[in-house]
Amino acid sequence: MFDQTPAGLPAAPGVGYKPQHFSDILEDAAPVGWLEIHAENYMGDGGRPLAQLRHLSERFPISVHGVGLSIGGEGPLDPDHLARLKHLVGWLNPASFSEHLAWSTHDSHFLNDLLPLPYTEKALARMADHIDQVQEVLGRQMLLENPSSYLAFAESTMSETDFLREIARRTGCGLLLDVNNVFVSATNLGYSPVGYIDDYPLDVVKEIHLGGHDEDEDDHGAPLLIDSHGRAVVDPVWALLDETLSRTGPRPLLIEWDTDVPDWSTLRAEAKRAQDALSKVTA
Amino acid sequence: MTGQATFRTALLDASQPTPGGLTDGQGRPAGRRYDVYRNNVAVSLAEALETGFPTIAKLIGPGNFRAVAARFLRASPPSSPLMMRYGAGFAEFLETVKPLAHLGYLPDVARLELALRRSFHAADHTQADPAILQDLDDDALMACRMRLAPSVAVLRSAWPVVSIWAFNMRPGSPKPQARPEEAVILRAEFDPEPNVLPMGGADFLEALIRGDSFGSAMAAAGEDFDVGAVLSLLLGHRAITGIDFEDTP
């Protein structure tokens, strides 16, 4: 179905790469199994970011994680951005490419956040068309990540899990299951996170994300969790990971820590905890 | 129906009501849950600006910077998902901020920071063999055309813009003296640095970048121009990528 068949990510822990960890990673005798980068940070013409990425890619499988394609946008995909992505994926030949069930651009204004969409037939058809286009341009399968939700759309006609299952069925894309996002959304919208996993098409999950969140309250004093990626993963999310892995078997696991980035040893300790979770399940 | 146009407009304008059709998942209006997105957008764009303009943030203080950034990001949301490019119009925006009018050098400091960022992400280059220059006689030198690295940028300011930048960003740098400064940004490997040019240096380098011959660039720089100092800067930062002799008269 696709021209390129990359080897894929190993069923091991990886971390979101931060330039301040470059030397620590290279000096670490047993660092992590793989690294994930945000595509948009490596779309300059040259300089240190690309030099570091070339260097790291010789030693680690790399996952390219896009945050700016706006696949869930009402408008067409930005052809310039798609071309930049094709260039990056072309020279790097990463083990995986993933993006989000979200939109971030409208009328060529980029809002730098992952914004929500209603789960309707119309949104599904548009999203599937966009994913078809991405996979055709990149010549490979992409993974689609479930969002963190703070609100719901009254017009939605299907559940998020049904929406994702149907997108994967129509486009052949894989799914990136972010269990922190599941926990955040389930808490915020009042459903069971394990029930979500029950309904989720786990057979097409090719990667799992973990990250930290902040706690707030809504107008009624109900808990409102914010997907901040600025702290350690909390115990209930580790428990949800165990529950998920018991059904999927080992999968590539990623620790995301994007704000208040800690030192390498703290991040590596989180990756070690992910390794422990993987060790408890068998393929 | 809650279209993305409505959703987007209210994101950037807190005076707009929360769009309809959004709930808390239990049928109640979303209320401040929508503000999470408002906050994410404003904070992430303000942080991107602060990352891109650290000297401006230091000069006016973080509180003032956030206030200015909040106005800028609403007036000029990014036109591209590449945050490394965000803030191209920030210097011009600063010129319009009346409470900052007494800090007349701010827009030029912002231009310098933007040029440093562009240089940081510019294409890599290979230096031309410096021995070529040593072997040239005067006529050949005057007739040649020098190609400079894509990371090279020239700036002119009525303010001591490089000295202000260095005083804030490089501990131990001397206090800026009131004077205009011309500068060239050079990136030997990965870290661009601004360098103050001798008088005529900006004219000289802009002529080279335009593709003028070395002799024409010298003429543009005027008499008393210290060409040796500028060549040393270029060679010391491996900034000359090619020397062409074709089309010479």
Interface residues (C-beta under 8 A of the other chain):
Chain A: E40 N41 M43 G44 D45 G46 G47 R48 P49 L50 A51 V67 G68 L69 S70 G73 E74 D78 D80 H81 R84 W103 S104 T105 H106 D107 S108 H109 F110 L111 N112 D113 L115 P116 L117 P118 S149 Y150 L151 A152 F153 A154 E155 N188 L189 G190 Y191 D216 D218 D219 H220 A222 L224 I226
Chain B: M1 T2 G3 Q4 A5 F7 R8 L11 L12 G21 L22 T23 D24 G25 Q26 R28 A30 G31 R32 R33 Y34 V36 Y37 N40 V41 S44 L45 A48 P77 P78 S79 S80 P81 L82 M83 M84 F120 H121 A122 A123 D124 H125 P150 S151 R187 F190 D191
